[in-house]
């Protein structure tokens, strides 16, 4: 009788352990999906809200480049290491 109880307790332990592992895996997948959706929503919101700042930055860069090209001439191309440069 003692051995049957031990065998039964082992089977119950294996089934319980397997169920706990499966539930933990399902729970972790659900949590991962929730975090992923939240991250996409937050990043999309920030991207949408900062579009005017990006546009303004791009306009300033274009205006600055055009100003320097008009008043100082086209910028000289920088020399790359190993490249020779000849003045005419």
BATORMAR-184223 format. One record per atom (N, C-alpha, C): atom name; residue in one letter; x, y, z. Coordinates in pm, 1 decimal. Each point is the difference from the previous one (the first is absolute). Layout:
BEGIN
PT  a r       c1       c2       c3
PT CA a        X        Y        Z
...
***
This chain:
BEGIN
PT  a r       c1       c2       c3
PT  N x     82.0   -118.8      0.0
PT CA x    -82.0    118.8      0.0
PT  C x     87.0    126.1      0.0
PT  N x    110.7     -5.5     65.1
PT CA x     90.4    114.7      8.8
PT  C x     54.1     37.5   -137.7
PT  N x     34.2    -97.0    -80.6
PT CA x     55.6     25.3   -132.0
PT  C x   -105.0     61.1    -93.9
PT  N x   -123.4    -38.1      9.3
PT CA x   -106.4     55.2    -83.2
PT  C x    -20.9    148.2     30.8
PT  N x      7.6     36.3    125.3
PT CA x    -14.2    139.9     38.0
PT  C x    116.0     82.0    -55.6
PT  N x    118.1    -54.0      5.6
PT CA x    116.9     69.7    -52.4
PT  C x    -11.3     15.9   -151.1
PT  N x    -42.5   -103.6    -69.8
PT CA x    -16.0      7.1   -144.7
PT  C x   -109.2    101.1    -36.2
PT  N x   -109.4     -1.2     73.6
PT CA x   -108.3     95.0    -24.2
PT  C x     45.7    143.4     25.4
PT  N x     76.0     20.4    104.9
PT CA x     48.9    135.0     29.3
PT  C x     97.9     47.3   -108.0
PT  N x     78.7    -89.8    -55.4
PT CA x     91.5     36.6   -108.9
PT  C x    -78.6     40.3   -125.2
PT  N x   -102.7    -74.6    -31.7
PT CA x    -81.1     32.4   -117.7
PT  C x    -68.8    134.9     19.0
PT  N x    -56.5     21.4    117.6
PT CA x    -65.0    128.5     28.7
PT  C x    103.1    112.9     -5.9
PT  N x    118.4    -24.2     51.1
PT CA x    105.8    101.9     -3.5
PT  C x     42.2     32.8   -142.3
PT  N x     12.7   -100.9    -84.8
PT CA x     39.0     22.6   -140.0
PT  C x   -108.8     77.7    -73.1
PT  N x   -125.2    -40.4     20.0
PT CA x   -110.9     69.1    -66.7
PT  C x     -9.6    144.4     48.1
PT  N x     11.9     19.2    129.9
PT CA x     -6.5    135.7     55.1
PT  C x    116.1     85.8    -50.4
PT  N x    119.6    -54.7      0.3
PT CA x    117.0     74.3    -49.0
PT  C x    -12.7     36.5   -146.6
PT  N x    -49.1    -93.4    -80.1
PT CA x    -20.0     27.3   -142.2
PT  C x   -104.7    109.3    -20.1
PT  N x   -108.2     -6.7     74.7
PT CA x   -104.6    101.8    -11.2
PT  C x     52.5    137.7     39.6
PT  N x     80.1      5.1    105.0
PT CA x     56.7    127.9     44.2
PT  C x     93.2     55.5   -107.0
PT  N x     82.2    -84.3    -60.6
PT CA x     91.1     46.2   -105.4
PT  C x    -77.1     51.0   -122.0
PT  N x   -103.8    -70.6    -39.5
PT CA x    -79.6     42.5   -115.1
PT  C x    -69.6    132.9     30.5
PT  N x    -58.0     13.7    117.3
PT CA x    -66.1    125.4     36.6
PT  C x     99.7    115.9      8.3
PT  N x    118.8    -27.2     51.8
PT CA x    102.5    104.6      6.4
PT  C x     41.1     44.3   -140.2
PT  N x     12.3    -94.3    -92.0
PT CA x     36.3     33.7   -137.8
PT  C x   -110.2     83.2    -65.3
PT  N x   -124.3    -40.6     15.7
PT CA x   -112.7     74.3    -57.5
PT  C x     -6.3    140.2     60.0
PT  N x     16.1     11.2    128.5
PT CA x     -2.6    129.3     67.4
PT  C x    112.5     89.8    -51.6
PT  N x    120.1    -56.3    -18.1
PT CA x    112.2     80.8    -47.7
PT  C x    -22.5     46.7   -143.4
PT  N x    -60.7    -82.6    -83.6
PT CA x    -29.6     40.6   -137.5
PT  C x   -101.8    113.6     -0.9
PT  N x   -101.0     -8.5     84.2
PT CA x   -101.9    105.9      7.7
PT  C x     63.3    130.2     48.6
PT  N x     81.9     -7.4    103.7
PT CA x     67.5    120.0     52.1
PT  C x     91.6     60.0   -107.4
PT  N x     73.3    -83.8    -72.0
PT CA x     88.1     48.7   -106.7
PT  C x    -80.8     71.0   -107.6
PT  N x   -113.8    -56.5    -37.9
PT CA x    -83.9     62.8   -102.1
PT  C x    -53.1    134.7     47.6
PT  N x    -41.3      7.8    125.0
PT CA x    -50.7    126.4     54.4
PT  C x    110.2    105.9      2.0
PT  N x    119.3    -37.0     43.3
PT CA x    112.4     94.1      3.9
PT  C x     37.4     43.4   -141.0
PT  N x     -1.5    -92.1    -95.2
PT CA x     34.4     33.3   -137.7
PT  C x   -101.2     97.3    -60.2
PT  N x   -126.1    -23.3     20.7
PT CA x   -103.2     90.3    -51.3
PT  C x     11.7    136.8     66.4
PT  N x     23.9      2.9    129.4
PT CA x     15.0    127.9     70.4
PT  C x    120.7     77.3    -53.7
PT  N x    110.1    -68.6    -25.5
PT CA x    119.3     66.1    -52.5
PT  C x    -25.9     57.4   -139.4
PT  N x    -67.6    -75.6    -84.5
PT CA x    -31.0     49.1   -134.7
PT  C x    -91.8    122.0      7.0
PT  N x    -98.7     -4.2     87.6
PT CA x    -92.2    113.4     13.3
PT  C x     73.8    123.7     51.1
PT  N x     83.4    -16.2    101.1
PT CA x     73.3    113.7     56.5
PT  C x     98.0     58.3   -101.8
PT  N x     75.3    -86.4    -68.0
PT CA x     95.2     50.0    -99.7
PT  C x    -71.6     65.9   -117.8
PT  N x   -112.4    -56.4    -41.4
PT CA x    -77.7     62.9   -107.1
PT  C x    -52.5    135.5     41.4
PT  N x    -46.6     12.5    122.9
PT CA x    -49.2    128.5     51.4
PT  C x    113.4    103.5      2.8
PT  N x    116.9    -40.4     50.4
PT CA x    112.8     94.3      5.2
PT  C x     45.0     40.1   -140.4
PT  N x      3.2    -96.8    -92.0
PT CA x     39.1     31.1   -137.4
PT  C x    -98.8    100.7    -60.0
PT  N x   -129.0    -20.8     23.7
PT CA x   -102.2     87.7    -54.9
PT  C x      9.0    140.2     60.8
PT  N x     22.0      7.9    130.1
PT CA x      4.0    129.5     67.4
PT  C x    126.8     79.5    -31.7
PT  N x    107.8    -65.9    -38.9
PT CA x    125.9     71.5    -26.2
PT  C x     22.0     27.7   -148.3
PT  N x    -99.5    -27.3    -84.0
PT CA x     19.5     22.0   -143.7
PT  C x     22.6    146.4    -32.9
PT  N x    -64.4     92.0     72.6
PT CA x     21.5    142.6    -26.6
PT  C x    142.3     41.4     38.1
PT  N x     53.5    -59.0    106.2
PT CA x    138.6     30.4     38.0
PT  C x     98.5    -50.9   -105.8
PT  N x    -26.0   -119.1    -51.9
PT CA x     88.1    -53.6   -104.0
PT  C x     -7.1     85.6   -126.3
PT  N x   -119.5     43.9    -35.5
PT CA x    -17.7     85.0   -118.0
PT  C x     72.9    133.0     19.2
PT  N x    -12.3     60.1    118.5
PT CA x     66.9    127.4     28.0
PT  C x    151.6    -16.7     -3.9
PT  N x     49.5   -111.1     55.5
PT CA x    145.0    -25.2     -2.3
PT  C x     48.4    -14.5   -144.4
PT  N x    -74.4    -72.5    -81.8
PT CA x     37.8    -19.7   -139.3
PT  C x      0.8    134.0    -73.9
PT  N x    -99.3     86.4     26.2
PT CA x     -5.8    131.0    -65.2
PT  C x    119.0     87.0     40.8
PT  N x     37.7     -4.0    126.2
PT CA x    115.0     79.0     46.2
PT  C x    128.3    -48.8    -66.7
PT  N x     14.6   -129.3    -13.0
PT CA x    120.4    -54.0    -64.6
PT  C x      5.3     43.5   -146.3
PT  N x   -113.6     -6.0    -69.3
PT CA x     -3.8     40.9   -140.4
PT  C x     28.7    148.8    -13.1
PT  N x    -61.1     82.7     85.9
PT CA x     23.4    144.5     -6.6
PT  C x    145.5     33.8     30.1
PT  N x     57.4    -65.5     98.8
PT CA x    139.1     26.0     36.2
PT  C x     92.9    -38.8   -114.0
PT  N x    -24.3   -113.0    -60.0
PT CA x     84.0    -45.6   -111.1
PT  C x    -12.3     96.0   -118.3
PT  N x   -122.0     40.6    -32.7
PT CA x    -18.1     94.3   -110.7
PT  C x     66.2    134.0     30.4
PT  N x     -9.1     48.4    122.3
PT CA x     61.9    127.4     37.6
PT  C x    151.2     -7.2    -19.1
PT  N x     61.8   -106.9     47.9
PT CA x    145.3    -12.4    -11.7
PT  C x     43.9    -16.7   -145.0
PT  N x    -80.3    -68.9    -80.1
PT CA x     36.7    -15.5   -140.8
PT  C x     -9.3    132.9    -73.7
PT  N x    -98.3     82.7     35.6
PT CA x    -17.7    129.7    -67.0
PT  C x    108.0     97.8     44.1
PT  N x     27.1      9.9    129.4
PT CA x     89.6    102.7     51.4
PT  C x    146.4    -43.5      6.7
PT  N x     27.1   -125.8      7.0
PT CA x    138.4    -44.3     14.5
PT  C x     43.3    -91.4   -113.5
PT  N x    -82.1    -22.5    -96.3
PT CA x     31.5    -91.6   -109.0
PT  C x    -27.1   -142.9     42.6
PT  N x      7.5    -88.6    -94.0
PT CA x    -24.6   -141.3     30.2
PT  C x    109.8    -50.5     92.4
PT  N x    -35.7    -77.5     98.9
PT CA x    102.8    -50.0     91.2
PT  C x     95.7    -94.3    -72.2
PT  N x    126.6      9.1     37.8
PT CA x    101.2    -85.5    -60.9
PT  C x    -16.3   -141.3     52.9
PT  N x     15.7    -94.2    -88.1
PT CA x    -14.2   -138.8     39.8
PT  C x    117.9    -38.1     88.2
PT  N x    -24.4    -57.6    115.9
PT CA x    111.6    -35.5     87.7
PT  C x     82.2   -114.0    -59.7
PT  N x    130.2      2.9     28.7
PT CA x     88.7   -105.2    -49.7
PT  C x    -19.5   -126.4     82.3
PT  N x     -6.3   -110.6    -68.5
PT CA x    -11.0   -128.7     66.9
PT  C x    140.4    -53.6     20.2
PT  N x     23.3    -64.2    111.2
PT CA x    132.8    -50.8     29.6
PT  C x     46.3    -91.4   -111.9
PT  N x    120.2     27.8    -50.9
PT CA x     55.5    -80.7   -107.4
PT  C x    -31.9     57.7   -137.8
PT  N x    -77.6    105.8     -4.8
PT CA x    -36.6     60.7   -127.8
PT  C x     92.2    119.7    -23.3
PT  N x     52.4     12.8   -120.6
PT CA x     85.8    114.7    -28.0
PT  C x    -85.0    111.3    -59.1
PT  N x     44.2    121.3     24.1
PT CA x    -74.7    115.4    -41.8
PT  C x     92.7     90.3    -79.8
PT  N x    -47.2     49.1   -115.6
PT CA x     85.1     84.3    -82.3
PT  C x    -73.0    132.2    -25.2
PT  N x     66.7    112.9     29.5
PT CA x    -57.0    131.5    -29.2
PT  C x     39.3     40.3   -139.8
PT  N x    -94.6     59.6    -73.8
PT CA x     30.0     42.2   -137.5
PT  C x     28.0    146.9     -4.8
***
